[in-house]
Amino acid sequence: MPRAIKALGRLIRFESPGVLIECDPSIKAIILKIDQEKHDYIVEDLDDQTLVIKESQLQRLKARMEEVNICREQYEADADLSLKELASTQQMPEDNSEDD
């Protein structure tokens, strides 16, 4: 049975069950990027913080978001380690000024 949600002053009808997702614009951008591959997740893009996701794909989307988070954490850890290695290899210039 089609469902309808009144959002932003308009009535939206969905042929398949959907889940209303509200999130930060940065998270929404990640979801949009994931959806670009096969258009498997998003039913409707409502505004800068709201999406309707296919209910049947919600768990898969959560898993993909977790993968993105793990990759981000690994990237940050690698970048932090590289900065520490760089800092340890660089020496501070000696102060050659004479005390008067």
mmCIF file as gemmi writes it, N, C-alpha and C atoms, coordinates in Angstrom:
data_model
loop_
_atom_site.group_PDB
_atom_site.id
_atom_site.type_symbol
_atom_site.label_atom_id
_atom_site.label_alt_id
_atom_site.label_comp_id
_atom_site.label_asym_id
_atom_site.label_entity_id
_atom_site.label_seq_id
_atom_site.pdbx_PDB_ins_code
_atom_site.Cartn_x
_atom_site.Cartn_y
_atom_site.Cartn_z
_atom_site.occupancy
_atom_site.B_iso_or_equiv
_atom_site.pdbx_formal_charge
_atom_site.auth_seq_id
_atom_site.auth_asym_id
_atom_site.pdbx_PDB_model_num
ATOM 1 N N . MET Axp A 1 ? 0.845 -1.167 0 1 0 ? 1 A 1
ATOM 2 C CA . MET Axp A 1 ? 0 0 0 1 0 ? 1 A 1
ATOM 3 C C . MET Axp A 1 ? 0.899 1.242 0 1 0 ? 1 A 1
ATOM 4 N N . PRO Axp A 2 ? 0.638 2.2 -0.875 1 0 ? 2 A 1
ATOM 5 C CA . PRO Axp A 2 ? 1.448 3.421 -0.894 1 0 ? 2 A 1
ATOM 6 C C . PRO Axp A 2 ? 1.287 4.207 0.397 1 0 ? 2 A 1
ATOM 7 N N . ARG Axp A 3 ? 2.387 4.825 0.802 1 0 ? 3 A 1
ATOM 8 C CA . ARG Axp A 3 ? 2.378 5.66 1.996 1 0 ? 3 A 1
ATOM 9 C C . ARG Axp A 3 ? 2.57 7.107 1.558 1 0 ? 3 A 1
ATOM 10 N N . ALA Axp A 4 ? 2.128 8.018 2.392 1 0 ? 4 A 1
ATOM 11 C CA . ALA Axp A 4 ? 2.284 9.433 2.084 1 0 ? 4 A 1
ATOM 12 C C . ALA Axp A 4 ? 2.798 10.16 3.309 1 0 ? 4 A 1
ATOM 13 N N . ILE Axp A 5 ? 3.655 11.132 3.076 1 0 ? 5 A 1
ATOM 14 C CA . ILE Axp A 5 ? 4.184 11.962 4.147 1 0 ? 5 A 1
ATOM 15 C C . ILE Axp A 5 ? 4.027 13.411 3.71 1 0 ? 5 A 1
ATOM 16 N N . LYS Axp A 6 ? 3.51 14.238 4.594 1 0 ? 6 A 1
ATOM 17 C CA . LYS Axp A 6 ? 3.429 15.659 4.292 1 0 ? 6 A 1
ATOM 18 C C . LYS Axp A 6 ? 4.712 16.296 4.789 1 0 ? 6 A 1
ATOM 19 N N . ALA Axp A 7 ? 5.497 16.8 3.868 1 0 ? 7 A 1
ATOM 20 C CA . ALA Axp A 7 ? 6.78 17.388 4.216 1 0 ? 7 A 1
ATOM 21 C C . ALA Axp A 7 ? 6.955 18.685 3.45 1 0 ? 7 A 1
ATOM 22 N N . LEU Axp A 8 ? 7.38 19.692 4.167 1 0 ? 8 A 1
ATOM 23 C CA . LEU Axp A 8 ? 7.656 20.985 3.554 1 0 ? 8 A 1
ATOM 24 C C . LEU Axp A 8 ? 6.462 21.502 2.75 1 0 ? 8 A 1
ATOM 25 N N . GLY Axp A 9 ? 5.267 21.269 3.277 1 0 ? 9 A 1
ATOM 26 C CA . GLY Axp A 9 ? 4.074 21.802 2.642 1 0 ? 9 A 1
ATOM 27 C C . GLY Axp A 9 ? 3.627 21.045 1.404 1 0 ? 9 A 1
ATOM 28 N N . ARG Axp A 10 ? 4.192 19.874 1.139 1 0 ? 10 A 1
ATOM 29 C CA . ARG Axp A 10 ? 3.765 19.109 -0.025 1 0 ? 10 A 1
ATOM 30 C C . ARG Axp A 10 ? 3.522 17.668 0.392 1 0 ? 10 A 1
ATOM 31 N N . LEU Axp A 11 ? 2.65 17.023 -0.322 1 0 ? 11 A 1
ATOM 32 C CA . LEU Axp A 11 ? 2.32 15.637 -0.036 1 0 ? 11 A 1
ATOM 33 C C . LEU Axp A 11 ? 3.166 14.76 -0.954 1 0 ? 11 A 1
ATOM 34 N N . ILE Axp A 12 ? 3.896 13.843 -0.359 1 0 ? 12 A 1
ATOM 35 C CA . ILE Axp A 12 ? 4.772 12.965 -1.122 1 0 ? 12 A 1
ATOM 36 C C . ILE Axp A 12 ? 4.238 11.547 -0.977 1 0 ? 12 A 1
ATOM 37 N N . ARG Axp A 13 ? 4.042 10.875 -2.072 1 0 ? 13 A 1
ATOM 38 C CA . ARG Axp A 13 ? 3.551 9.495 -2.05 1 0 ? 13 A 1
ATOM 39 C C . ARG Axp A 13 ? 4.705 8.553 -2.381 1 0 ? 13 A 1
ATOM 40 N N . PHE Axp A 14 ? 4.77 7.457 -1.643 1 0 ? 14 A 1
ATOM 41 C CA . PHE Axp A 14 ? 5.815 6.468 -1.835 1 0 ? 14 A 1
ATOM 42 C C . PHE Axp A 14 ? 5.177 5.147 -2.223 1 0 ? 14 A 1
ATOM 43 N N . GLU Axp A 15 ? 5.689 4.538 -3.277 1 0 ? 15 A 1
ATOM 44 C CA . GLU Axp A 15 ? 5.179 3.249 -3.72 1 0 ? 15 A 1
ATOM 45 C C . GLU Axp A 15 ? 5.735 2.116 -2.859 1 0 ? 15 A 1
ATOM 46 N N . SER Axp A 16 ? 6.92 2.316 -2.3 1 0 ? 16 A 1
ATOM 47 C CA . SER Axp A 16 ? 7.5 1.297 -1.433 1 0 ? 16 A 1
ATOM 48 C C . SER Axp A 16 ? 7.727 1.915 -0.062 1 0 ? 16 A 1
ATOM 49 N N . PRO Axp A 17 ? 7.792 1.081 0.974 1 0 ? 17 A 1
ATOM 50 C CA . PRO Axp A 17 ? 7.997 1.612 2.322 1 0 ? 17 A 1
ATOM 51 C C . PRO Axp A 17 ? 9.31 2.392 2.413 1 0 ? 17 A 1
ATOM 52 N N . GLY Axp A 18 ? 9.25 3.508 3.108 1 0 ? 18 A 1
ATOM 53 C CA . GLY Axp A 18 ? 10.433 4.337 3.284 1 0 ? 18 A 1
ATOM 54 C C . GLY Axp A 18 ? 10.594 4.762 4.721 1 0 ? 18 A 1
ATOM 55 N N . VAL Axp A 19 ? 11.815 5.196 5.046 1 0 ? 19 A 1
ATOM 56 C CA . VAL Axp A 19 ? 12.141 5.654 6.385 1 0 ? 19 A 1
ATOM 57 C C . VAL Axp A 19 ? 12.626 7.093 6.262 1 0 ? 19 A 1
ATOM 58 N N . LEU Axp A 20 ? 12.034 7.981 7.049 1 0 ? 20 A 1
ATOM 59 C CA . LEU Axp A 20 ? 12.438 9.376 7.048 1 0 ? 20 A 1
ATOM 60 C C . LEU Axp A 20 ? 13.711 9.519 7.868 1 0 ? 20 A 1
ATOM 61 N N . ILE Axp A 21 ? 14.754 10.066 7.264 1 0 ? 21 A 1
ATOM 62 C CA . ILE Axp A 21 ? 16.048 10.231 7.919 1 0 ? 21 A 1
ATOM 63 C C . ILE Axp A 21 ? 16.348 11.716 8.033 1 0 ? 21 A 1
ATOM 64 N N . GLU Axp A 22 ? 16.636 12.177 9.24 1 0 ? 22 A 1
ATOM 65 C CA . GLU Axp A 22 ? 17.087 13.537 9.463 1 0 ? 22 A 1
ATOM 66 C C . GLU Axp A 22 ? 18.518 13.464 9.975 1 0 ? 22 A 1
ATOM 67 N N . CYS Axp A 23 ? 19.418 14.227 9.349 1 0 ? 23 A 1
ATOM 68 C CA . CYS Axp A 23 ? 20.827 14.16 9.72 1 0 ? 23 A 1
ATOM 69 C C . CYS Axp A 23 ? 21.512 15.474 9.377 1 0 ? 23 A 1
ATOM 70 N N . ASP Axp A 24 ? 22.744 15.606 9.82 1 0 ? 24 A 1
ATOM 71 C CA . ASP Axp A 24 ? 23.538 16.776 9.471 1 0 ? 24 A 1
ATOM 72 C C . ASP Axp A 24 ? 23.811 16.773 7.969 1 0 ? 24 A 1
ATOM 73 N N . PRO Axp A 25 ? 23.97 17.959 7.378 1 0 ? 25 A 1
ATOM 74 C CA . PRO Axp A 25 ? 24.276 18.016 5.952 1 0 ? 25 A 1
ATOM 75 C C . PRO Axp A 25 ? 25.527 17.225 5.56 1 0 ? 25 A 1
ATOM 76 N N . SER Axp A 26 ? 26.514 17.147 6.446 1 0 ? 26 A 1
ATOM 77 C CA . SER Axp A 26 ? 27.724 16.388 6.118 1 0 ? 26 A 1
ATOM 78 C C . SER Axp A 26 ? 27.424 14.89 6.008 1 0 ? 26 A 1
ATOM 79 N N . ILE Axp A 27 ? 26.572 14.371 6.884 1 0 ? 27 A 1
ATOM 80 C CA . ILE Axp A 27 ? 26.181 12.963 6.826 1 0 ? 27 A 1
ATOM 81 C C . ILE Axp A 27 ? 25.322 12.721 5.595 1 0 ? 27 A 1
ATOM 82 N N . LYS Axp A 28 ? 24.44 13.665 5.302 1 0 ? 28 A 1
ATOM 83 C CA . LYS Axp A 28 ? 23.594 13.527 4.116 1 0 ? 28 A 1
ATOM 84 C C . LYS Axp A 28 ? 24.455 13.47 2.861 1 0 ? 28 A 1
ATOM 85 N N . ALA Axp A 29 ? 25.508 14.268 2.816 1 0 ? 29 A 1
ATOM 86 C CA . ALA Axp A 29 ? 26.407 14.254 1.657 1 0 ? 29 A 1
ATOM 87 C C . ALA Axp A 29 ? 27.056 12.879 1.472 1 0 ? 29 A 1
ATOM 88 N N . ILE Axp A 30 ? 27.402 12.231 2.572 1 0 ? 30 A 1
ATOM 89 C CA . ILE Axp A 30 ? 27.98 10.887 2.498 1 0 ? 30 A 1
ATOM 90 C C . ILE Axp A 30 ? 26.937 9.9 1.975 1 0 ? 30 A 1
ATOM 91 N N . ILE Axp A 31 ? 25.713 10.003 2.462 1 0 ? 31 A 1
ATOM 92 C CA . ILE Axp A 31 ? 24.646 9.114 1.996 1 0 ? 31 A 1
ATOM 93 C C . ILE Axp A 31 ? 24.398 9.329 0.505 1 0 ? 31 A 1
ATOM 94 N N . LEU Axp A 32 ? 24.363 10.581 0.07 1 0 ? 32 A 1
ATOM 95 C CA . LEU Axp A 32 ? 24.175 10.878 -1.356 1 0 ? 32 A 1
ATOM 96 C C . LEU Axp A 32 ? 25.295 10.269 -2.196 1 0 ? 32 A 1
ATOM 97 N N . LYS Axp A 33 ? 26.521 10.362 -1.702 1 0 ? 33 A 1
ATOM 98 C CA . LYS Axp A 33 ? 27.669 9.8 -2.418 1 0 ? 33 A 1
ATOM 99 C C . LYS Axp A 33 ? 27.545 8.284 -2.525 1 0 ? 33 A 1
ATOM 100 N N . ILE Axp A 34 ? 27.16 7.63 -1.438 1 0 ? 34 A 1
ATOM 101 C CA . ILE Axp A 34 ? 26.971 6.177 -1.457 1 0 ? 34 A 1
ATOM 102 C C . ILE Axp A 34 ? 25.861 5.809 -2.446 1 0 ? 34 A 1
ATOM 103 N N . ASP Axp A 35 ? 24.781 6.58 -2.456 1 0 ? 35 A 1
ATOM 104 C CA . ASP Axp A 35 ? 23.637 6.286 -3.321 1 0 ? 35 A 1
ATOM 105 C C . ASP Axp A 35 ? 23.95 6.502 -4.797 1 0 ? 35 A 1
ATOM 106 N N . GLN Axp A 36 ? 24.929 7.327 -5.12 1 0 ? 36 A 1
ATOM 107 C CA . GLN Axp A 36 ? 25.272 7.619 -6.52 1 0 ? 36 A 1
ATOM 108 C C . GLN Axp A 36 ? 25.709 6.371 -7.277 1 0 ? 36 A 1
ATOM 109 N N . GLU Axp A 37 ? 26.264 5.402 -6.582 1 0 ? 37 A 1
ATOM 110 C CA . GLU Axp A 37 ? 26.777 4.205 -7.237 1 0 ? 37 A 1
ATOM 111 C C . GLU Axp A 37 ? 25.685 3.43 -7.97 1 0 ? 37 A 1
ATOM 112 N N . LYS Axp A 38 ? 24.581 3.127 -7.264 1 0 ? 38 A 1
ATOM 113 C CA . LYS Axp A 38 ? 23.526 2.306 -7.866 1 0 ? 38 A 1
ATOM 114 C C . LYS Axp A 38 ? 22.124 2.856 -7.653 1 0 ? 38 A 1
ATOM 115 N N . HIS Axp A 39 ? 22.004 3.945 -6.924 1 0 ? 39 A 1
ATOM 116 C CA . HIS Axp A 39 ? 20.702 4.532 -6.585 1 0 ? 39 A 1
ATOM 117 C C . HIS Axp A 39 ? 19.805 3.501 -5.887 1 0 ? 39 A 1
ATOM 118 N N . ASP Axp A 40 ? 20.4 2.786 -4.943 1 0 ? 40 A 1
ATOM 119 C CA . ASP Axp A 40 ? 19.69 1.732 -4.221 1 0 ? 40 A 1
ATOM 120 C C . ASP Axp A 40 ? 19.013 2.207 -2.942 1 0 ? 40 A 1
ATOM 121 N N . TYR Axp A 41 ? 19.35 3.367 -2.443 1 0 ? 41 A 1
ATOM 122 C CA . TYR Axp A 41 ? 18.951 3.721 -1.085 1 0 ? 41 A 1
ATOM 123 C C . TYR Axp A 41 ? 17.899 4.833 -1 1 0 ? 41 A 1
ATOM 124 N N . ILE Axp A 42 ? 18.07 5.903 -1.714 1 0 ? 42 A 1
ATOM 125 C CA . ILE Axp A 42 ? 17.244 7.103 -1.534 1 0 ? 42 A 1
ATOM 126 C C . ILE Axp A 42 ? 15.964 7.029 -2.36 1 0 ? 42 A 1
ATOM 127 N N . VAL Axp A 43 ? 14.834 7.273 -1.679 1 0 ? 43 A 1
ATOM 128 C CA . VAL Axp A 43 ? 13.545 7.378 -2.349 1 0 ? 43 A 1
ATOM 129 C C . VAL Axp A 43 ? 13.301 8.839 -2.716 1 0 ? 43 A 1
ATOM 130 N N . GLU Axp A 44 ? 13.575 9.742 -1.77 1 0 ? 44 A 1
ATOM 131 C CA . GLU Axp A 44 ? 13.316 11.167 -1.98 1 0 ? 44 A 1
ATOM 132 C C . GLU Axp A 44 ? 14.31 11.993 -1.183 1 0 ? 44 A 1
ATOM 133 N N . ASP Axp A 45 ? 14.836 13.017 -1.814 1 0 ? 45 A 1
ATOM 134 C CA . ASP Axp A 45 ? 15.723 13.987 -1.178 1 0 ? 45 A 1
ATOM 135 C C . ASP Axp A 45 ? 14.866 15.209 -0.863 1 0 ? 45 A 1
ATOM 136 N N . LEU Axp A 46 ? 14.537 15.407 0.41 1 0 ? 46 A 1
ATOM 137 C CA . LEU Axp A 46 ? 13.559 16.426 0.776 1 0 ? 46 A 1
ATOM 138 C C . LEU Axp A 46 ? 14.162 17.811 0.981 1 0 ? 46 A 1
ATOM 139 N N . ASP Axp A 47 ? 15.233 17.899 1.747 1 0 ? 47 A 1
ATOM 140 C CA . ASP Axp A 47 ? 15.888 19.186 1.968 1 0 ? 47 A 1
ATOM 141 C C . ASP Axp A 47 ? 17.33 18.922 2.38 1 0 ? 47 A 1
ATOM 142 N N . ASP Axp A 48 ? 18.021 19.946 2.889 1 0 ? 48 A 1
ATOM 143 C CA . ASP Axp A 48 ? 19.452 19.787 3.182 1 0 ? 48 A 1
ATOM 144 C C . ASP Axp A 48 ? 19.742 18.874 4.377 1 0 ? 48 A 1
ATOM 145 N N . GLN Axp A 49 ? 18.703 18.48 5.124 1 0 ? 49 A 1
ATOM 146 C CA . GLN Axp A 49 ? 18.923 17.604 6.269 1 0 ? 49 A 1
ATOM 147 C C . GLN Axp A 49 ? 17.975 16.408 6.307 1 0 ? 49 A 1
ATOM 148 N N . THR Axp A 50 ? 17.184 16.213 5.265 1 0 ? 50 A 1
ATOM 149 C CA . THR Axp A 50 ? 16.157 15.18 5.324 1 0 ? 50 A 1
ATOM 150 C C . THR Axp A 50 ? 16.115 14.356 4.043 1 0 ? 50 A 1
ATOM 151 N N . LEU Axp A 51 ? 16.074 13.037 4.226 1 0 ? 51 A 1
ATOM 152 C CA . LEU Axp A 51 ? 15.966 12.083 3.123 1 0 ? 51 A 1
ATOM 153 C C . LEU Axp A 51 ? 14.923 11.041 3.478 1 0 ? 51 A 1
ATOM 154 N N . VAL Axp A 52 ? 14.36 10.412 2.463 1 0 ? 52 A 1
ATOM 155 C CA . VAL Axp A 52 ? 13.56 9.221 2.67 1 0 ? 52 A 1
ATOM 156 C C . VAL Axp A 52 ? 14.357 8.08 2.046 1 0 ? 52 A 1
ATOM 157 N N . ILE Axp A 53 ? 14.628 7.066 2.867 1 0 ? 53 A 1
ATOM 158 C CA . ILE Axp A 53 ? 15.433 5.919 2.468 1 0 ? 53 A 1
ATOM 159 C C . ILE Axp A 53 ? 14.519 4.712 2.326 1 0 ? 53 A 1
ATOM 160 N N . LYS Axp A 54 ? 14.806 3.85 1.355 1 0 ? 54 A 1
ATOM 161 C CA . LYS Axp A 54 ? 14.043 2.606 1.217 1 0 ? 54 A 1
ATOM 162 C C . LYS Axp A 54 ? 14.195 1.785 2.492 1 0 ? 54 A 1
ATOM 163 N N . GLU Axp A 55 ? 13.068 1.425 3.058 1 0 ? 55 A 1
ATOM 164 C CA . GLU Axp A 55 ? 13.087 0.681 4.321 1 0 ? 55 A 1
ATOM 165 C C . GLU Axp A 55 ? 13.865 -0.629 4.168 1 0 ? 55 A 1
ATOM 166 N N . SER Axp A 56 ? 13.728 -1.268 3.028 1 0 ? 56 A 1
ATOM 167 C CA . SER Axp A 56 ? 14.404 -2.545 2.801 1 0 ? 56 A 1
ATOM 168 C C . SER Axp A 56 ? 15.924 -2.407 2.706 1 0 ? 56 A 1
ATOM 169 N N . GLN Axp A 57 ? 16.417 -1.19 2.498 1 0 ? 57 A 1
ATOM 170 C CA . GLN Axp A 57 ? 17.85 -0.953 2.33 1 0 ? 57 A 1
ATOM 171 C C . GLN Axp A 57 ? 18.495 -0.303 3.556 1 0 ? 57 A 1
ATOM 172 N N . LEU Axp A 58 ? 17.714 -0.042 4.585 1 0 ? 58 A 1
ATOM 173 C CA . LEU Axp A 58 ? 18.22 0.696 5.742 1 0 ? 58 A 1
ATOM 174 C C . LEU Axp A 58 ? 19.413 0 6.404 1 0 ? 58 A 1
ATOM 175 N N . GLN Axp A 59 ? 19.326 -1.297 6.621 1 0 ? 59 A 1
ATOM 176 C CA . GLN Axp A 59 ? 20.433 -2.014 7.272 1 0 ? 59 A 1
ATOM 177 C C . GLN Axp A 59 ? 21.689 -2.01 6.403 1 0 ? 59 A 1
ATOM 178 N N . ARG Axp A 60 ? 21.516 -2.165 5.091 1 0 ? 60 A 1
ATOM 179 C CA . ARG Axp A 60 ? 22.673 -2.109 4.185 1 0 ? 60 A 1
ATOM 180 C C . ARG Axp A 60 ? 23.318 -0.724 4.217 1 0 ? 60 A 1
ATOM 181 N N . LEU Axp A 61 ? 22.489 0.321 4.26 1 0 ? 61 A 1
ATOM 182 C CA . LEU Axp A 61 ? 23.028 1.679 4.323 1 0 ? 61 A 1
ATOM 183 C C . LEU Axp A 61 ? 23.789 1.898 5.628 1 0 ? 61 A 1
ATOM 184 N N . LYS Axp A 62 ? 23.249 1.401 6.724 1 0 ? 62 A 1
ATOM 185 C CA . LYS Axp A 62 ? 23.953 1.516 8.009 1 0 ? 62 A 1
ATOM 186 C C . LYS Axp A 62 ? 25.308 0.824 7.943 1 0 ? 62 A 1
ATOM 187 N N . ALA Axp A 63 ? 25.356 -0.341 7.311 1 0 ? 63 A 1
ATOM 188 C CA . ALA Axp A 63 ? 26.626 -1.073 7.176 1 0 ? 63 A 1
ATOM 189 C C . ALA Axp A 63 ? 27.609 -0.284 6.321 1 0 ? 63 A 1
ATOM 190 N N . ARG Axp A 64 ? 27.133 0.308 5.241 1 0 ? 64 A 1
ATOM 191 C CA . ARG Axp A 64 ? 28.013 1.119 4.38 1 0 ? 64 A 1
ATOM 192 C C . ARG Axp A 64 ? 28.53 2.345 5.12 1 0 ? 64 A 1
ATOM 193 N N . MET Axp A 65 ? 27.657 2.96 5.926 1 0 ? 65 A 1
ATOM 194 C CA . MET Axp A 65 ? 28.076 4.125 6.708 1 0 ? 65 A 1
ATOM 195 C C . MET Axp A 65 ? 29.142 3.719 7.719 1 0 ? 65 A 1
ATOM 196 N N . GLU Axp A 66 ? 29.011 2.538 8.3 1 0 ? 66 A 1
ATOM 197 C CA . GLU Axp A 66 ? 30.015 2.04 9.248 1 0 ? 66 A 1
ATOM 198 C C . GLU Axp A 66 ? 31.346 1.814 8.524 1 0 ? 66 A 1
ATOM 199 N N . GLU Axp A 67 ? 31.296 1.274 7.292 1 0 ? 67 A 1
ATOM 200 C CA . GLU Axp A 67 ? 32.514 1.089 6.501 1 0 ? 67 A 1
ATOM 201 C C . GLU Axp A 67 ? 33.201 2.431 6.245 1 0 ? 67 A 1
ATOM 202 N N . VAL Axp A 68 ? 32.411 3.431 5.9 1 0 ? 68 A 1
ATOM 203 C CA . VAL Axp A 68 ? 32.956 4.773 5.656 1 0 ? 68 A 1
ATOM 204 C C . VAL Axp A 68 ? 33.607 5.302 6.922 1 0 ? 68 A 1
ATOM 205 N N . ASN Axp A 69 ? 32.958 5.094 8.071 1 0 ? 69 A 1
ATOM 206 C CA . ASN Axp A 69 ? 33.491 5.566 9.341 1 0 ? 69 A 1
ATOM 207 C C . ASN Axp A 69 ? 34.803 4.865 9.685 1 0 ? 69 A 1
ATOM 208 N N . ILE Axp A 70 ? 34.863 3.551 9.454 1 0 ? 70 A 1
ATOM 209 C CA . ILE Axp A 70 ? 36.094 2.801 9.725 1 0 ? 70 A 1
ATOM 210 C C . ILE Axp A 70 ? 37.219 3.3 8.823 1 0 ? 70 A 1
ATOM 211 N N . CYS Axp A 71 ? 36.923 3.522 7.548 1 0 ? 71 A 1
ATOM 212 C CA . CYS Axp A 71 ? 37.932 4.036 6.613 1 0 ? 71 A 1
ATOM 213 C C . CYS Axp A 71 ? 38.413 5.421 7.042 1 0 ? 71 A 1
ATOM 214 N N . ARG Axp A 72 ? 37.469 6.266 7.482 1 0 ? 72 A 1
ATOM 215 C CA . ARG Axp A 72 ? 37.832 7.619 7.926 1 0 ? 72 A 1
ATOM 216 C C . ARG Axp A 72 ? 38.739 7.544 9.147 1 0 ? 72 A 1
ATOM 217 N N . GLU Axp A 73 ? 38.388 6.689 10.104 1 0 ? 73 A 1
ATOM 218 C CA . GLU Axp A 73 ? 39.2 6.546 11.313 1 0 ? 73 A 1
ATOM 219 C C . GLU Axp A 73 ? 40.599 6.034 10.982 1 0 ? 73 A 1
ATOM 220 N N . GLN Axp A 74 ? 40.696 5.077 10.051 1 0 ? 74 A 1
ATOM 221 C CA . GLN Axp A 74 ? 42.008 4.554 9.656 1 0 ? 74 A 1
ATOM 222 C C . GLN Axp A 74 ? 42.828 5.635 8.959 1 0 ? 74 A 1
ATOM 223 N N . TYR Axp A 75 ? 42.174 6.418 8.098 1 0 ? 75 A 1
ATOM 224 C CA . TYR Axp A 75 ? 42.859 7.511 7.406 1 0 ? 75 A 1
ATOM 225 C C . TYR Axp A 75 ? 43.403 8.516 8.42 1 0 ? 75 A 1
ATOM 226 N N . GLU Axp A 76 ? 42.571 8.886 9.399 1 0 ? 76 A 1
ATOM 227 C CA . GLU Axp A 76 ? 43.004 9.857 10.404 1 0 ? 76 A 1
ATOM 228 C C . GLU Axp A 76 ? 44.16 9.308 11.23 1 0 ? 76 A 1
ATOM 229 N N . ALA Axp A 77 ? 44.096 8.018 11.573 1 0 ? 77 A 1
ATOM 230 C CA . ALA Axp A 77 ? 45.183 7.405 12.341 1 0 ? 77 A 1
ATOM 231 C C . ALA Axp A 77 ? 46.471 7.379 11.528 1 0 ? 77 A 1
ATOM 232 N N . ASP Axp A 78 ? 46.383 7.038 10.254 1 0 ? 78 A 1
ATOM 233 C CA . ASP Axp A 78 ? 47.561 7.024 9.379 1 0 ? 78 A 1
ATOM 234 C C . ASP Axp A 78 ? 48.141 8.424 9.223 1 0 ? 78 A 1
ATOM 235 N N . ALA Axp A 79 ? 47.272 9.417 9.053 1 0 ? 79 A 1
ATOM 236 C CA . ALA Axp A 79 ? 47.731 10.795 8.892 1 0 ? 79 A 1
ATOM 237 C C . ALA Axp A 79 ? 48.408 11.283 10.169 1 0 ? 79 A 1
ATOM 238 N N . ASP Axp A 80 ? 47.842 10.94 11.337 1 0 ? 80 A 1
ATOM 239 C CA . ASP Axp A 80 ? 48.418 11.336 12.613 1 0 ? 80 A 1
ATOM 240 C C . ASP Axp A 80 ? 49.793 10.694 12.8 1 0 ? 80 A 1
ATOM 241 N N . LEU Axp A 81 ? 49.904 9.413 12.44 1 0 ? 81 A 1
ATOM 242 C CA . LEU Axp A 81 ? 51.177 8.708 12.549 1 0 ? 81 A 1
ATOM 243 C C . LEU Axp A 81 ? 52.216 9.336 11.618 1 0 ? 81 A 1
ATOM 244 N N . SER Axp A 82 ? 51.821 9.681 10.401 1 0 ? 82 A 1
ATOM 245 C CA . SER Axp A 82 ? 52.741 10.305 9.447 1 0 ? 82 A 1
ATOM 246 C C . SER Axp A 82 ? 53.235 11.644 9.965 1 0 ? 82 A 1
ATOM 247 N N . LEU Axp A 83 ? 52.347 12.423 10.566 1 0 ? 83 A 1
ATOM 248 C CA . LEU Axp A 83 ? 52.755 13.721 11.117 1 0 ? 83 A 1
ATOM 249 C C . LEU Axp A 83 ? 53.731 13.539 12.271 1 0 ? 83 A 1
ATOM 250 N N . LYS Axp A 84 ? 53.492 12.54 13.113 1 0 ? 84 A 1
ATOM 251 C CA . LYS Axp A 84 ? 54.405 12.283 14.226 1 0 ? 84 A 1
ATOM 252 C C . LYS Axp A 84 ? 55.771 11.841 13.71 1 0 ? 84 A 1
ATOM 253 N N . GLU Axp A 85 ? 55.783 10.987 12.684 1 0 ? 85 A 1
ATOM 254 C CA . GLU Axp A 85 ? 57.047 10.544 12.098 1 0 ? 85 A 1
ATOM 255 C C . GLU Axp A 85 ? 57.797 11.724 11.484 1 0 ? 85 A 1
ATOM 256 N N . LEU Axp A 86 ? 57.091 12.583 10.8 1 0 ? 86 A 1
ATOM 257 C CA . LEU Axp A 86 ? 57.698 13.76 10.187 1 0 ? 86 A 1
ATOM 258 C C . LEU Axp A 86 ? 58.271 14.676 11.262 1 0 ? 86 A 1
ATOM 259 N N . ALA Axp A 87 ? 57.528 14.891 12.325 1 0 ? 87 A 1
ATOM 260 C CA . ALA Axp A 87 ? 57.993 15.762 13.399 1 0 ? 87 A 1
ATOM 261 C C . ALA Axp A 87 ? 59.233 15.187 14.077 1 0 ? 87 A 1
ATOM 262 N N . SER Axp A 88 ? 59.293 13.869 14.216 1 0 ? 88 A 1
ATOM 263 C CA . SER Axp A 88 ? 60.444 13.269 14.893 1 0 ? 88 A 1
ATOM 264 C C . SER Axp A 88 ? 61.707 13.306 14.032 1 0 ? 88 A 1
ATOM 265 N N . THR Axp A 89 ? 61.56 13.409 12.721 1 0 ? 89 A 1
ATOM 266 C CA . THR Axp A 89 ? 62.733 13.442 11.846 1 0 ? 89 A 1
ATOM 267 C C . THR Axp A 89 ? 63.266 14.85 11.638 1 0 ? 89 A 1
ATOM 268 N N . GLN Axp A 90 ? 62.472 15.843 11.947 1 0 ? 90 A 1
ATOM 269 C CA . GLN Axp A 90 ? 62.905 17.219 11.74 1 0 ? 90 A 1
ATOM 270 C C . GLN Axp A 90 ? 63.523 17.755 13.021 1 0 ? 90 A 1
ATOM 271 N N . GLN Axp A 91 ? 64.647 18.427 12.861 1 0 ? 91 A 1
ATOM 272 C CA . GLN Axp A 91 ? 65.322 19.01 14.013 1 0 ? 91 A 1
ATOM 273 C C . GLN Axp A 91 ? 65.023 20.494 14.055 1 0 ? 91 A 1
ATOM 274 N N . MET Axp A 92 ? 64.979 20.99 15.256 1 0 ? 92 A 1
ATOM 275 C CA . MET Axp A 92 ? 64.787 22.427 15.432 1 0 ? 92 A 1
ATOM 276 C C . MET Axp A 92 ? 66.088 23.126 15.078 1 0 ? 92 A 1
ATOM 277 N N . PRO Axp A 93 ? 66.031 24.253 14.381 1 0 ? 93 A 1
ATOM 278 C CA . PRO Axp A 93 ? 67.247 24.984 14.057 1 0 ? 93 A 1
ATOM 279 C C . PRO Axp A 93 ? 67.91 25.495 15.342 1 0 ? 93 A 1
ATOM 280 N N . GLU Axp A 94 ? 69.235 25.426 15.329 1 0 ? 94 A 1
ATOM 281 C CA . GLU Axp A 94 ? 69.969 25.897 16.494 1 0 ? 94 A 1
ATOM 282 C C . GLU Axp A 94 ? 69.944 27.413 16.546 1 0 ? 94 A 1
ATOM 283 N N . ASP Axp A 95 ? 69.907 27.939 17.746 1 0 ? 95 A 1
ATOM 284 C CA . ASP Axp A 95 ? 69.925 29.378 17.932 1 0 ? 95 A 1
ATOM 285 C C . ASP Axp A 95 ? 71.387 29.818 17.98 1 0 ? 95 A 1
ATOM 286 N N . ASN Axp A 96 ? 71.828 30.469 16.918 1 0 ? 96 A 1
ATOM 287 C CA . ASN Axp A 96 ? 73.222 30.898 16.814 1 0 ? 96 A 1
ATOM 288 C C . ASN Axp A 96 ? 73.433 32.329 17.279 1 0 ? 96 A 1
ATOM 289 N N . SER Axp A 97 ? 72.426 32.939 17.844 1 0 ? 97 A 1
ATOM 290 C CA . SER Axp A 97 ? 72.594 34.322 18.302 1 0 ? 97 A 1
ATOM 291 C C . SER Axp A 97 ? 73.468 34.335 19.555 1 0 ? 97 A 1
ATOM 292 N N . GLU Axp A 98 ? 74.279 35.34 19.647 1 0 ? 98 A 1
ATOM 293 C CA . GLU Axp A 98 ? 75.173 35.462 20.796 1 0 ? 98 A 1
ATOM 294 C C . GLU Axp A 98 ? 74.504 36.301 21.869 1 0 ? 98 A 1
ATOM 295 N N . ASP Axp A 99 ? 74.707 35.897 23.106 1 0 ? 99 A 1
ATOM 296 C CA . ASP Axp A 99 ? 74.188 36.686 24.215 1 0 ? 99 A 1
ATOM 297 C C . ASP Axp A 99 ? 75.107 37.849 24.447 1 0 ? 99 A 1
ATOM 298 N N . ASP Axp A 100 ? 74.589 39.018 24.545 1 0 ? 100 A 1
ATOM 299 C CA . ASP Axp A 100 ? 75.411 40.215 24.778 1 0 ? 100 A 1
ATOM 300 C C . ASP Axp A 100 ? 75.435 40.609 26.214 1 0 ? 100 A 1
